[in-house]
Amino acid sequence: MVLAHRMAMISSMVTADAVEATEFPELSGKYRVSGVPHTVINEGAGNMVGAAPEDMLVEEIRKVLKQ
Amino acid sequence: MGSFLDENITSQIKVVFTKLTNPVEIVVFTSQKDCEYCEDTRALLEEVCNLSDKISIKSVDLDNKPDIAGEYHITRTPGIVVLGQVDGKMKDFGIRFSGIPAGHEFSALIQSILTVSSQEVEFNPDTIEFLNSLKSPIHLEVFTTPT
């Protein structure tokens, strides 16, 4: 299962949307998605390119929360 | 037999779906305007739903039902929400798909159905503690491609 979806299962604060990049080119362009998977946190406040291991995605979310 | 899933895939999914416990509801948001994959997405999801009596589907027109779309924060189509039943009510865990769930997304969809049904997710304890400590909303959008 997509890591983000699993996180959404645990926390009611998390929503996770698996986006088909080629179907939404404007959105992919806005976030400069060039490789997949690419995870965007809170509308671009954070980004994670590539398949994110659990702890790295957590770290990235922590960074967003500190902004 | 539907038109999206061949016999082999259909029988595999049927086996996997025997593990379903709690009922699952899929809400699919479509639009008549400029949505190349809406009809295919709805048809594909209906085929998936037909493989288990634990899964139901609701199709919602985004333009005609902006109130329902707003409730789920759906702004693009096709948009999919996967709900699981908790204490007799359908619960929104925050699981979404945007675009047709084909290829990798298809297996992610099947997995999400299994997970909202079992409601069992494994993480290391630190991650669970972190997720449970969240005080503000986190919106994750994971961009993928079918291949």
Backbone of each chain as ProteinMPNN parsed JSONL, in Angstrom:
{"seq_chain_A": "MVLAHRMAMISSMVTADAVEATEFPELSGKYRVSGVPHTVINEGAGNMVGAAPEDMLVEEIRKVLKQ", "coords_chain_A": {"N_chain_A": [[0.844, -1.191, 0.0], [0.4, 2.272, -0.635], [2.63, 4.34, 1.057], [1.819, 6.852, 2.062], [-0.956, 6.568, 2.121], [-1.185, 4.64, 4.082], [-0.333, 6.1, 6.262], [-2.433, 7.884, 6.439], [-4.419, 6.216, 7.309], [-3.742, 5.845, 9.988], [-3.738, 8.41, 11.214], [-6.158, 10.905, 11.746], [-5.583, 13.408, 10.967], [-4.194, 13.284, 8.654], [-4.467, 13.361, 5.166], [-4.318, 11.553, 2.138], [-3.503, 11.513, -1.189], [-3.292, 9.71, -4.074], [-1.979, 10.607, -6.995], [-2.463, 10.53, -10.448], [0.003, 11.36, -12.429], [0.294, 12.107, -15.204], [-2.269, 12.607, -16.027], [-2.966, 14.942, -14.839], [-1.536, 17.391, -15.761], [-1.188, 20.135, -15.25], [-1.121, 20.366, -12.498], [1.021, 18.661, -11.911], [2.989, 20.126, -13.158], [2.966, 22.486, -11.689], [4.055, 21.619, -9.266], [6.484, 20.879, -10.154], [6.962, 18.179, -10.921], [9.03, 15.689, -11.958], [10.104, 13.189, -11.851], [8.794, 10.024, -10.79], [7.899, 7.966, -7.916], [6.647, 11.048, -6.504], [6.313, 12.931, -3.749], [4.231, 15.379, -2.48], [3.975, 17.671, 0.094], [1.534, 19.295, 1.964], [0.593, 21.173, -0.136], [2.997, 21.869, -1.424], [4.711, 22.794, 0.528], [6.521, 21.023, 1.403], [8.612, 18.491, -0.078], [9.184, 15.265, -1.49], [11.224, 13.351, -3.333], [11.175, 10.393, -5.161], [10.891, 6.942, -4.022], [9.831, 7.039, -0.856], [11.31, 6.103, 2.153], [9.78, 5.171, 5.236], [10.818, 6.616, 7.575], [12.1, 8.801, 6.416], [10.055, 10.221, 5.157], [8.556, 10.933, 7.364], [10.425, 12.63, 8.572], [10.503, 14.706, 6.695], [7.902, 15.673, 6.874], [7.985, 16.605, 9.485], [9.758, 18.761, 9.132], [8.196, 20.464, 7.561], [6.23, 21.116, 9.388], [7.648, 22.648, 11.159], [8.069, 25.015, 9.874]], "CA_chain_A": [[0.0, 0.0, 0.0], [1.129, 3.526, -0.682], [2.99, 4.76, 2.415], [0.985, 7.988, 2.458], [-2.281, 6.031, 2.454], [-1.084, 3.953, 5.382], [-0.275, 7.16, 7.284], [-3.792, 8.426, 6.563], [-5.191, 5.257, 8.119], [-3.402, 6.012, 11.405], [-4.054, 9.733, 11.75], [-7.272, 11.636, 11.122], [-5.027, 14.672, 10.471], [-3.514, 13.058, 7.372], [-5.161, 12.892, 3.965], [-3.315, 11.134, 1.168], [-4.084, 11.404, -2.521], [-2.399, 9.173, -5.095], [-2.344, 11.371, -8.187], [-1.918, 10.051, -11.716], [0.691, 12.586, -12.847], [0.1, 12.5, -16.605], [-3.653, 13.065, -16.21], [-3.098, 16.28, -14.259], [-0.261, 18.042, -16.102], [-1.037, 21.464, -14.623], [-0.737, 20.132, -11.108], [2.388, 18.109, -11.939], [3.855, 21.242, -13.524], [3.012, 23.412, -10.548], [4.961, 21.072, -8.257], [7.701, 20.463, -10.862], [7.132, 16.731, -10.84], [9.712, 15.193, -13.147], [10.22, 11.744, -11.663], [7.807, 9.487, -9.862], [6.915, 8.76, -7.179], [7.031, 12.35, -5.972], [5.327, 13.247, -2.718], [4.111, 16.798, -2.16], [3.37, 17.839, 1.419], [0.807, 20.559, 2.165], [0.591, 22.039, -1.328], [4.324, 22.305, -1.834], [5.533, 23.208, 1.68], [7.604, 20.04, 1.451], [8.65, 17.574, -1.21], [10.042, 14.099, -1.366], [11.312, 12.729, -4.648], [11.554, 8.983, -5.081], [10.136, 6.128, -3.073], [10.274, 7.498, 0.455], [11.193, 5.212, 3.307], [8.94, 5.712, 6.304], [11.428, 7.623, 8.459], [12.424, 10.015, 5.648], [8.826, 10.983, 4.955], [8.259, 11.517, 8.675], [11.361, 13.741, 8.755], [10.082, 15.777, 5.806], [6.672, 16.245, 7.458], [8.441, 17.388, 10.66], [10.323, 20.012, 8.629], [7.062, 21.304, 7.136], [5.528, 21.578, 10.592], [8.482, 23.643, 11.853], [8.139, 26.246, 9.068]], "C_chain_A": [[0.878, 1.239, 0.0], [1.367, 3.997, 0.766], [2.076, 5.874, 2.924], [-0.425, 7.524, 2.856], [-2.271, 5.341, 3.815], [-1.043, 4.993, 6.509], [-1.664, 7.741, 7.524], [-4.666, 7.509, 7.419], [-4.984, 5.491, 9.616], [-3.935, 7.328, 11.952], [-5.198, 10.4, 10.996], [-6.799, 12.991, 10.591], [-4.444, 14.517, 9.066], [-4.504, 12.647, 6.281], [-4.096, 12.607, 2.911], [-3.978, 10.833, -0.164], [-3.03, 10.872, -3.485], [-2.833, 9.763, -6.436], [-1.668, 10.782, -9.426], [-1.328, 11.277, -12.425], [0.366, 13.031, -14.274], [-1.319, 13.004, -16.875], [-3.869, 14.484, -15.69], [-1.814, 17.078, -14.483], [-0.08, 19.41, -15.446], [-0.539, 21.343, -13.198], [0.702, 19.612, -11.035], [3.385, 19.213, -12.263], [4.053, 22.201, -12.373], [4.022, 22.938, -9.493], [6.272, 20.577, -8.864], [7.994, 18.968, -10.696], [7.829, 16.27, -12.109], [9.925, 13.684, -13.055], [9.147, 11.281, -10.697], [8.388, 8.286, -9.101], [7.49, 10.068, -6.65], [5.93, 12.748, -4.988], [5.37, 14.728, -2.39], [3.377, 16.913, -0.816], [2.761, 19.231, 1.535], [1.025, 21.569, 1.029], [1.963, 22.653, -1.625], [5.213, 22.795, -0.704], [6.709, 22.254, 1.864], [7.496, 19.105, 0.267], [9.534, 16.386, -0.895], [10.033, 13.389, -2.709], [11.825, 11.308, -4.486], [10.716, 8.258, -4.057], [10.65, 6.419, -1.669], [10.174, 6.395, 1.493], [10.418, 5.95, 4.402], [9.59, 6.857, 7.094], [11.773, 8.918, 7.709], [11.177, 10.872, 5.405], [8.402, 11.654, 6.266], [9.132, 12.752, 8.903], [10.942, 14.953, 7.93], [8.809, 16.467, 6.341], [7.04, 17.095, 8.686], [8.972, 18.755, 10.225], [9.221, 20.979, 8.241], [6.379, 21.902, 8.36], [6.314, 22.658, 11.344], [8.511, 24.986, 11.145], [7.281, 27.349, 9.669]], "O_chain_A": [[1.969, 1.242, 0.571], [0.446, 4.045, 1.581], [1.62, 5.844, 4.067], [-1.006, 8.033, 3.815], [-3.22, 5.447, 4.592], [-1.637, 4.798, 7.569], [-2.032, 8.052, 8.657], [-5.538, 7.97, 8.155], [-5.914, 5.356, 10.411], [-4.519, 7.36, 13.035], [-5.202, 10.453, 9.766], [-7.525, 13.652, 9.848], [-4.226, 15.509, 8.37], [-5.278, 11.705, 6.452], [-3.101, 13.324, 2.806], [-4.889, 10.01, -0.254], [-1.995, 11.507, -3.69], [-3.912, 9.458, -6.944], [-0.456, 10.565, -9.444], [-2.058, 12.117, -12.949], [0.183, 14.223, -14.517], [-1.547, 13.738, -17.836], [-4.838, 15.147, -16.06], [-1.097, 17.402, -13.537], [1.041, 19.804, -15.122], [0.328, 22.091, -12.747], [1.497, 20.061, -10.209], [4.489, 19.242, -11.718], [5.162, 22.668, -12.113], [4.745, 23.742, -8.905], [7.075, 19.936, -8.186], [9.112, 18.561, -10.378], [7.298, 16.431, -13.208], [9.926, 12.989, -14.071], [8.654, 12.06, -9.881], [9.304, 7.641, -9.613], [8.688, 10.167, -6.384], [4.765, 12.883, -5.361], [6.426, 15.267, -2.06], [2.308, 16.333, -0.621], [3.416, 20.228, 1.233], [1.566, 22.657, 1.227], [2.063, 23.812, -2.028], [6.359, 23.175, -0.947], [7.751, 22.624, 2.405], [6.426, 18.944, -0.319], [10.5, 16.486, -0.138], [9.003, 12.895, -3.169], [12.789, 11.059, -3.763], [9.936, 8.863, -3.321], [11.785, 6.078, -1.338], [9.107, 5.818, 1.7], [10.41, 7.179, 4.47], [8.997, 7.923, 7.263], [11.743, 10.001, 8.293], [11.244, 12.101, 5.445], [7.947, 12.798, 6.27], [8.65, 13.786, 9.366], [11.014, 16.087, 8.401], [8.672, 17.688, 6.264], [6.476, 18.168, 8.896], [8.684, 19.774, 10.854], [9.292, 22.169, 8.549], [5.996, 23.072, 8.352], [5.739, 23.473, 12.065], [8.925, 25.988, 11.728], [7.221, 28.45, 9.123]]}, "seq_chain_B": "MGSFLDENITSQIKVVFTKLTNPVEIVVFTSQKDCEYCEDTRALLEEVCNLSDKISIKSVDLDNKPDIAGEYHITRTPGIVVLGQVDGKMKDFGIRFSGIPAGHEFSALIQSILTVSSQEVEFNPDTIEFLNSLKSPIHLEVFTTPT", "coords_chain_B": {"N_chain_B": [[-18.141, -11.045, -17.261], [-16.2, -8.14, -17.299], [-14.967, -5.259, -19.111], [-12.498, -4.258, -18.502], [-10.966, -5.796, -16.71], [-9.244, -8.781, -17.034], [-9.887, -12.365, -17.165], [-8.04, -13.727, -15.61], [-6.955, -11.769, -13.817], [-9.33, -11.046, -12.578], [-10.04, -13.428, -11.222], [-7.903, -13.618, -9.479], [-8.217, -11.302, -7.898], [-10.66, -11.801, -6.735], [-10.005, -13.88, -5.005], [-8.267, -12.55, -3.239], [-10.057, -10.728, -2.189], [-11.617, -12.32, -0.566], [-10.628, -12.005, 1.897], [-11.697, -9.736, 2.925], [-13.173, -7.923, 5.57], [-14.631, -5.772, 7.201], [-17.231, -3.761, 5.687], [-16.722, -1.853, 2.65], [-16.783, 1.3, 1.064], [-16.721, 2.851, -2.06], [-16.363, 6.027, -3.276], [-16.869, 7.703, -6.188], [-15.953, 10.509, -7.965], [-17.095, 12.259, -10.697], [-17.13, 14.085, -13.826], [-18.942, 15.798, -16.359], [-17.668, 17.519, -17.909], [-14.858, 17.936, -19.859], [-13.359, 15.609, -19.021], [-11.405, 13.157, -19.529], [-10.961, 10.548, -18.568], [-13.004, 9.89, -16.848], [-15.371, 8.32, -17.319], [-14.318, 5.782, -17.914], [-12.994, 5.293, -15.525], [-15.089, 5.136, -13.672], [-16.433, 2.899, -14.696], [-14.456, 0.917, -14.461], [-14.144, 0.831, -11.665], [-16.664, -0.056, -10.95], [-16.562, -2.629, -11.937], [-14.644, -3.687, -10.212], [-16.001, -3.489, -7.775], [-18.02, -5.314, -8.209], [-16.804, -7.675, -7.667], [-16.895, -8.354, -5.048], [-19.216, -8.721, -2.399], [-18.858, -7.137, -0.275], [-18.14, -4.669, -1.005], [-19.24, -1.481, -1.94], [-20.366, 1.007, -4.289], [-20.46, 4.462, -4.987], [-21.462, 6.881, -7.198], [-20.706, 10.176, -7.997], [-21.588, 13.253, -9.381], [-19.442, 15.825, -9.854], [-20.004, 18.472, -10.579], [-22.754, 18.721, -10.298], [-23.158, 18.087, -7.667], [-21.798, 19.832, -5.686], [-21.726, 20.157, -2.953], [-21.334, 17.62, -1.809], [-18.87, 17.017, -2.921], [-17.38, 19.013, -1.722], [-17.492, 18.275, 0.92], [-15.794, 16.095, 0.937], [-13.539, 17.32, 0.091], [-12.922, 17.297, -2.658], [-11.589, 18.268, -5.693], [-10.869, 17.71, -8.252], [-11.337, 15.63, -11.178], [-11.189, 12.292, -12.64], [-12.042, 11.588, -9.277], [-11.377, 9.71, -6.403], [-12.604, 8.271, -3.437], [-11.923, 6.228, -0.703], [-13.757, 4.508, 1.543], [-14.202, 3.043, 4.801], [-16.039, 0.805, 6.885], [-16.798, 1.619, 10.22], [-17.915, 0.856, 13.382], [-20.542, 0.52, 12.375], [-20.837, 2.697, 10.692], [-19.847, 4.457, 7.705], [-16.528, 5.402, 7.392], [-14.357, 8.109, 6.666], [-11.141, 7.791, 5.995], [-9.33, 9.38, 4.838], [-8.27, 8.624, 2.444], [-7.427, 8.902, -0.882], [-7.693, 8.905, -4.464], [-6.533, 10.345, -7.44], [-7.408, 10.5, -10.752], [-7.387, 7.845, -13.255], [-7.267, 4.649, -11.816], [-4.987, 2.798, -12.88], [-2.541, 0.304, -13.82], [0.229, 0.574, -11.659], [-1.228, 2.063, -9.868], [-3.559, 0.693, -9.752], [-3.013, -1.631, -8.27], [-2.411, -0.356, -5.911], [-4.893, 0.671, -5.298], [-6.407, -1.676, -4.85], [-5.034, -2.621, -2.619], [-5.607, -0.532, -0.848], [-8.335, -0.879, -0.488], [-8.359, -3.342, 0.838], [-7.06, -2.584, 3.175], [-8.65, -0.511, 4.349], [-10.725, -2.06, 5.002], [-9.742, -4.104, 6.747], [-8.541, -2.486, 8.576], [-6.069, -2.534, 9.703], [-2.852, -1.521, 10.182], [0.619, -1.569, 9.809], [3.35, -0.07, 11.404], [6.485, 1.346, 12.426], [6.877, 1.891, 15.952], [7.669, 4.539, 16.599], [6.875, 6.04, 14.404], [4.115, 5.77, 14.513], [3.615, 7.041, 16.932], [4.425, 9.625, 16.275], [2.566, 10.244, 14.215], [0.179, 10.155, 15.627], [0.547, 12.339, 17.198], [0.122, 14.553, 15.706], [-1.095, 17.839, 15.205], [-2.033, 19.562, 13.386], [-3.47, 19.712, 10.044], [-2.21, 17.462, 7.573], [-1.527, 17.223, 4.254], [-0.981, 14.945, 1.86], [0.225, 14.481, -1.363], [0.761, 12.116, -3.678], [2.508, 11.705, -6.478], [2.253, 9.65, -9.251], [2.844, 7.332, -11.971], [1.225, 5.197, -14.403], [2.985, 3.172, -15.309]], "CA_chain_B": [[-16.84, -10.447, -17.538], [-16.209, -6.742, -17.692], [-14.075, -4.966, -20.224], [-11.187, -3.789, -18.045], [-10.209, -6.823, -16.004], [-9.361, -10.076, -17.698], [-10.327, -13.466, -16.313], [-6.957, -14.046, -14.685], [-6.935, -10.733, -12.788], [-10.597, -11.148, -11.864], [-10.025, -14.537, -10.263], [-6.923, -13.276, -8.423], [-8.786, -10.307, -6.984], [-11.724, -12.466, -5.971], [-9.35, -14.619, -3.912], [-7.785, -11.554, -2.27], [-11.231, -10.109, -1.546], [-12.23, -13.188, 0.457], [-10.087, -11.534, 3.186], [-12.387, -8.515, 3.371], [-13.971, -8.098, 6.788], [-15.603, -4.678, 7.272], [-17.649, -3.242, 4.384], [-15.964, -0.746, 2.049], [-17.536, 2.059, 0.058], [-15.904, 3.681, -2.939], [-17.098, 7.154, -3.84], [-16.134, 8.193, -7.355], [-16.414, 11.818, -8.442], [-16.892, 12.401, -12.135], [-17.619, 15.337, -14.393], [-19.284, 15.709, -17.786], [-16.841, 18.51, -18.607], [-13.424, 17.827, -20.017], [-12.772, 14.57, -18.161], [-11.15, 12.065, -20.459], [-10.943, 9.212, -17.961], [-14.077, 9.722, -15.846], [-16.269, 7.199, -17.598], [-13.527, 4.554, -17.762], [-12.711, 5.094, -14.105], [-16.315, 4.671, -13.032], [-16.699, 1.538, -15.174], [-13.446, 0.041, -13.847], [-14.458, 0.676, -10.241], [-17.86, -0.898, -10.855], [-16.107, -4.016, -12.116], [-13.977, -4.095, -8.967], [-17.047, -3.654, -6.758], [-18.788, -6.527, -8.505], [-16.042, -8.863, -7.279], [-17.149, -8.681, -3.641], [-20.441, -8.097, -1.869], [-18.462, -6.239, 0.827], [-17.783, -3.353, -1.554], [-20.287, -0.761, -2.666], [-19.835, 2.163, -5.008], [-21.365, 5.592, -5.177], [-20.934, 7.771, -8.217], [-21.174, 11.535, -7.726], [-21.197, 14.253, -10.368], [-18.791, 16.933, -9.144], [-20.64, 19.755, -10.905], [-24.129, 18.747, -9.779], [-23.168, 17.888, -6.216], [-20.603, 20.477, -5.1], [-21.753, 20.009, -1.494], [-20.695, 16.338, -1.459], [-17.461, 17.17, -3.291], [-16.779, 19.855, -0.695], [-17.396, 17.468, 2.149], [-14.606, 15.247, 0.804], [-12.46, 18.161, -0.458], [-12.566, 16.822, -4.005], [-11.601, 19.389, -6.634], [-10.525, 17.266, -9.606], [-11.959, 14.365, -11.567], [-11.901, 11.476, -11.679], [-11.544, 11.582, -7.9], [-11.87, 8.506, -5.726], [-12.457, 8.225, -1.988], [-12.152, 4.857, -0.241], [-14.272, 4.556, 2.912], [-14.347, 1.749, 5.472], [-17.058, 0.878, 7.937], [-16.384, 1.529, 11.617], [-19.095, 0.95, 14.252], [-21.774, 0.626, 11.588], [-20.874, 3.884, 9.829], [-18.726, 4.595, 6.797], [-15.572, 6.395, 7.874], [-13.385, 8.628, 5.716], [-9.794, 7.76, 6.582], [-8.478, 10.343, 4.134], [-7.601, 7.944, 1.331], [-7.91, 9.441, -2.154], [-6.962, 8.699, -5.716], [-6.919, 11.267, -8.513], [-7.064, 9.896, -12.035], [-7.796, 6.445, -13.38], [-6.334, 3.748, -11.128], [-4.491, 1.744, -13.769], [-1.15, -0.063, -13.559], [0.619, 0.595, -10.233], [-2.324, 2.645, -9.085], [-4.599, -0.319, -9.576], [-2.674, -2.468, -7.114], [-2.543, 0.508, -4.726], [-6.329, 0.743, -5.002], [-6.82, -2.962, -4.242], [-4.466, -2.635, -1.267], [-6.327, 0.414, 0.014], [-9.617, -1.518, -0.158], [-8.084, -4.352, 1.873], [-6.653, -1.946, 4.43], [-9.776, 0.163, 5.028], [-11.595, -3.119, 5.504], [-9.127, -4.746, 7.927], [-8.167, -1.39, 9.475], [-4.82, -2.904, 10.365], [-1.698, -0.943, 9.505], [1.83, -1.735, 10.606], [4.381, 0.956, 11.329], [7.297, 1.26, 13.625], [6.194, 2.627, 17.026], [7.994, 5.974, 16.545], [6.034, 6.653, 13.365], [2.739, 5.819, 15.033], [3.598, 8.094, 17.957], [4.477, 10.906, 15.546], [1.29, 10.463, 13.51], [-0.854, 10.419, 16.633], [0.818, 13.623, 17.861], [-0.145, 15.657, 14.772], [-2.141, 18.761, 15.669], [-2.55, 20.314, 12.232], [-3.668, 18.821, 8.9], [-1.134, 17.164, 6.63], [-2.08, 16.75, 2.997], [0.066, 14.331, 1.043], [-0.149, 14.13, -2.735], [1.814, 11.261, -4.209], [2.388, 11.642, -7.94], [2.751, 8.407, -9.82], [2.398, 7.063, -13.346], [0.77, 3.8, -14.435], [4.027, 2.164, -15.594]], "C_chain_B": [[-16.97, -8.981, -17.941], [-15.186, -6.502, -18.782], [-12.678, -4.542, -19.786], [-10.332, -4.909, -17.457], [-10.37, -8.158, -16.717], [-9.654, -11.165, -16.663], [-9.314, -13.795, -15.22], [-6.927, -13.068, -13.502], [-8.196, -10.849, -11.912], [-10.553, -12.261, -10.82], [-9.022, -14.275, -9.142], [-7.526, -12.321, -7.402], [-9.886, -10.931, -6.132], [-11.144, -13.225, -4.779], [-8.91, -13.641, -2.82], [-8.964, -10.962, -1.485], [-11.945, -11.03, -0.557], [-11.741, -12.774, 1.848], [-10.824, -10.313, 3.723], [-13.254, -8.807, 4.587], [-15.039, -7.011, 6.861], [-15.974, -4.184, 5.871], [-16.852, -2.003, 3.955], [-16.889, -0.019, 1.066], [-16.561, 2.915, -0.748], [-16.794, 4.798, -3.479], [-16.267, 7.683, -4.999], [-16.786, 9.476, -7.851], [-16.07, 11.954, -9.916], [-17.431, 13.756, -12.588], [-17.928, 15.128, -15.87], [-18.344, 16.596, -18.602], [-15.378, 18.08, -18.659], [-12.783, 16.798, -19.077], [-12.606, 13.302, -18.982], [-11.343, 10.682, -19.828], [-12.08, 8.942, -16.973], [-14.92, 8.481, -16.091], [-15.549, 5.863, -17.434], [-13.269, 4.248, -16.29], [-13.932, 4.53, -13.391], [-16.606, 3.214, -13.422], [-15.718, 0.532, -14.551], [-13.78, -0.221, -12.38], [-15.708, -0.181, -10.049], [-17.499, -2.363, -11.035], [-15.457, -4.542, -10.841], [-15.024, -4.376, -7.885], [-17.834, -4.933, -6.96], [-18.079, -7.802, -8.063], [-16.211, -9.215, -5.803], [-18.422, -8.001, -3.161], [-20.14, -7.209, -0.663], [-18.213, -4.817, 0.318], [-18.973, -2.73, -2.268], [-19.658, 0.466, -3.321], [-20.915, 3.229, -5.103], [-20.711, 6.528, -6.182], [-21.549, 9.155, -8.029], [-20.683, 12.475, -8.821], [-20.7, 15.503, -9.633], [-19.525, 18.26, -9.358], [-22.055, 19.866, -10.339], [-24.194, 18.658, -8.265], [-21.943, 18.517, -5.556], [-20.554, 20.335, -3.579], [-21.051, 18.719, -1.068], [-19.205, 16.409, -1.781], [-16.721, 17.979, -2.222], [-16.544, 19.103, 0.604], [-16.135, 16.601, 2.134], [-13.4, 16.012, 0.257], [-11.981, 17.669, -1.812], [-12.683, 17.989, -4.983], [-11.287, 18.957, -8.063], [-11.143, 15.895, -9.881], [-11.096, 13.615, -12.581], [-11.22, 11.496, -10.306], [-12.19, 10.426, -7.154], [-11.6, 8.608, -4.231], [-12.774, 6.797, -1.558], [-12.525, 4.89, 1.243], [-14.367, 3.152, 3.494], [-15.307, 1.874, 6.638], [-16.462, 0.679, 9.322], [-17.636, 1.757, 12.468], [-20.384, 1.222, 13.457], [-21.875, 1.832, 10.678], [-19.665, 3.923, 8.921], [-17.817, 5.726, 7.271], [-14.621, 6.803, 6.751], [-12.028, 8.676, 6.403], [-8.857, 8.768, 5.916], [-7.727, 9.711, 2.976], [-8.257, 8.339, 0.011], [-7.053, 8.934, -3.31], [-7.45, 9.755, -6.693], [-6.458, 10.66, -9.826], [-7.433, 8.434, -12.062], [-6.791, 5.535, -12.67], [-5.95, 2.567, -12.011], [-3.048, 1.431, -13.397], [-0.849, -0.124, -12.07], [-0.514, 1.078, -9.355], [-3.425, 1.626, -8.831], [-4.264, -1.205, -8.376], [-2.751, -1.651, -5.829], [-4.014, 0.624, -4.314], [-6.805, -0.533, -4.297], [-6.301, -3.041, -2.808], [-5.215, -1.697, -0.332], [-7.69, -0.159, 0.418], [-9.415, -2.53, 0.968], [-7.795, -3.69, 3.216], [-7.808, -1.209, 5.111], [-10.768, -0.861, 5.555], [-11.025, -3.739, 6.781], [-8.827, -3.72, 9.019], [-6.944, -1.743, 10.311], [-3.651, -2.365, 9.545], [-0.488, -1.121, 10.395], [2.826, -0.621, 10.332], [5.315, 0.736, 12.496], [6.689, 2.205, 14.669], [6.455, 4.135, 17.004], [7.105, 6.696, 15.541], [4.604, 6.787, 13.86], [2.616, 6.938, 16.078], [3.583, 9.476, 17.298], [3.128, 11.218, 14.899], [0.172, 10.805, 14.502], [-0.669, 11.775, 17.325], [0.476, 14.815, 16.957], [-1.315, 16.51, 15.249], [-2.742, 19.565, 14.506], [-2.603, 19.386, 11.014], [-2.426, 18.667, 8.027], [-1.77, 16.565, 5.378], [-0.952, 16.229, 2.127], [-0.487, 14.026, -0.343], [1.018, 13.358, -3.335], [1.6, 11.105, -5.709], [3.025, 10.356, -8.437], [2.335, 8.334, -11.288], [2.045, 5.582, -13.413], [1.884, 2.776, -14.628], [5.297, 2.429, -14.813]], "O_chain_B": [[-17.758, -8.635, -18.82], [-14.605, -7.447, -19.314], [-11.767, -4.474, -20.612], [-9.123, -4.962, -17.682], [-11.486, -8.609, -16.972], [-9.667, -10.916, -15.458], [-9.668, -14.095, -14.08], [-6.88, -13.48, -12.343], [-8.133, -10.762, -10.685], [-10.972, -12.069, -9.678], [-9.253, -14.657, -7.994], [-7.368, -12.503, -6.195], [-10.019, -10.619, -4.948], [-11.711, -13.216, -3.686], [-9.147, -13.869, -1.634], [-8.872, -10.728, -0.28], [-12.791, -10.571, 0.211], [-12.348, -13.135, 2.856], [-10.594, -9.902, 4.86], [-13.974, -9.804, 4.63], [-16.215, -7.279, 6.616], [-15.135, -4.185, 4.97], [-16.381, -1.224, 4.783], [-17.666, -0.64, 0.341], [-15.702, 3.603, -0.196], [-17.846, 4.54, -4.064], [-15.109, 8.063, -4.824], [-17.986, 9.529, -8.12], [-14.922, 11.788, -10.327], [-18.093, 14.468, -11.833], [-17.245, 14.361, -16.549], [-18.234, 16.45, -19.819], [-14.741, 17.886, -17.623], [-11.784, 17.088, -18.419], [-13.523, 12.491, -19.113], [-11.83, 9.759, -20.481], [-12.115, 7.889, -16.336], [-15.153, 7.688, -15.179], [-16.109, 4.919, -16.877], [-13.319, 3.094, -15.864], [-13.834, 3.581, -12.613], [-16.98, 2.402, -12.576], [-16.111, -0.568, -14.163], [-13.707, -1.358, -11.912], [-15.796, -0.945, -9.088], [-18.058, -3.236, -10.371], [-15.683, -5.682, -10.437], [-14.939, -5.375, -7.171], [-18.264, -5.565, -5.995], [-18.668, -8.883, -8.078], [-15.728, -10.254, -5.354], [-18.674, -6.84, -3.482], [-21.045, -6.599, -0.095], [-18.09, -3.88, 1.106], [-19.626, -3.37, -3.092], [-18.566, 0.898, -2.952], [-22.1, 2.942, -5.272], [-19.552, 6.915, -6.03], [-22.768, 9.29, -7.915], [-19.496, 12.489, -9.147], [-21.444, 16.146, -8.893], [-19.651, 19.066, -8.436], [-22.502, 20.946, -9.953], [-25.166, 19.099, -7.65], [-21.142, 17.817, -4.937], [-19.478, 20.384, -2.982], [-20.281, 18.706, -0.107], [-18.374, 15.922, -1.013], [-15.585, 17.667, -1.867], [-15.532, 19.282, 1.282], [-15.492, 16.395, 3.164], [-12.356, 15.416, -0.009], [-10.781, 17.631, -2.081], [-13.735, 18.619, -5.092], [-11.423, 19.755, -8.991], [-11.429, 15.118, -8.969], [-10.338, 14.247, -13.317], [-9.995, 11.431, -10.197], [-13.394, 10.195, -7.261], [-10.506, 8.983, -3.81], [-13.77, 6.22, -1.993], [-11.709, 5.254, 2.09], [-14.587, 2.185, 2.764], [-15.381, 2.912, 7.295], [-15.731, -0.279, 9.576], [-18.338, 2.751, 12.283], [-21.2, 2.058, 13.844], [-22.868, 1.995, 9.968], [-18.581, 3.481, 9.302], [-18.264, 6.846, 7.518], [-14.143, 5.964, 5.987], [-11.796, 9.503, 7.285], [-7.734, 8.983, 6.373], [-6.673, 10.201, 2.57], [-9.455, 8.148, -0.195], [-5.881, 8.592, -3.157], [-8.648, 10.029, -6.767], [-5.281, 10.344, -10.001], [-7.754, 7.843, -11.031], [-5.588, 5.645, -12.904], [-6.517, 1.48, -11.901], [-2.402, 2.23, -12.719], [-1.56, -0.778, -11.307], [-0.734, 0.576, -8.253], [-4.13, 1.691, -7.824], [-5.135, -1.496, -7.557], [-3.111, -2.179, -4.777], [-4.333, 0.669, -3.126], [-7.507, -0.478, -3.287], [-7.015, -3.465, -1.899], [-5.435, -2.02, 0.835], [-8.144, 0.054, 1.542], [-10.189, -2.576, 1.924], [-8.228, -4.171, 4.263], [-7.935, -1.275, 6.334], [-11.559, -0.565, 6.451], [-11.734, -3.883, 7.777], [-8.853, -4.027, 10.211], [-6.801, -1.315, 11.457], [-3.483, -2.705, 8.374], [-0.55, -0.858, 11.596], [3.105, -0.279, 9.183], [4.982, 0.025, 13.444], [6.059, 3.201, 14.314], [5.574, 4.922, 17.348], [6.641, 7.81, 15.786], [3.961, 7.814, 13.642], [1.634, 7.68, 16.096], [2.837, 10.368, 17.701], [2.614, 12.329, 15.027], [-0.676, 11.653, 14.225], [-1.591, 12.296, 17.953], [0.536, 15.962, 17.4], [-2.366, 16.002, 15.639], [-3.81, 20.164, 14.631], [-1.875, 18.396, 10.952], [-1.695, 19.627, 7.783], [-2.454, 15.543, 5.435], [-0.075, 16.985, 1.71], [-1.534, 13.394, -0.48], [2.121, 13.885, -3.478], [0.647, 10.466, -6.155], [4.16, 10.021, -8.1], [1.572, 9.168, -11.776], [2.504, 4.795, -12.586], [1.764, 1.639, -14.172], [6.266, 1.679, -14.937]]}, "name": "protein", "num_of_chains": 2, "seq": "MVLAHRMAMISSMVTADAVEATEFPELSGKYRVSGVPHTVINEGAGNMVGAAPEDMLVEEIRKVLKQMGSFLDENITSQIKVVFTKLTNPVEIVVFTSQKDCEYCEDTRALLEEVCNLSDKISIKSVDLDNKPDIAGEYHITRTPGIVVLGQVDGKMKDFGIRFSGIPAGHEFSALIQSILTVSSQEVEFNPDTIEFLNSLKSPIHLEVFTTPT"}
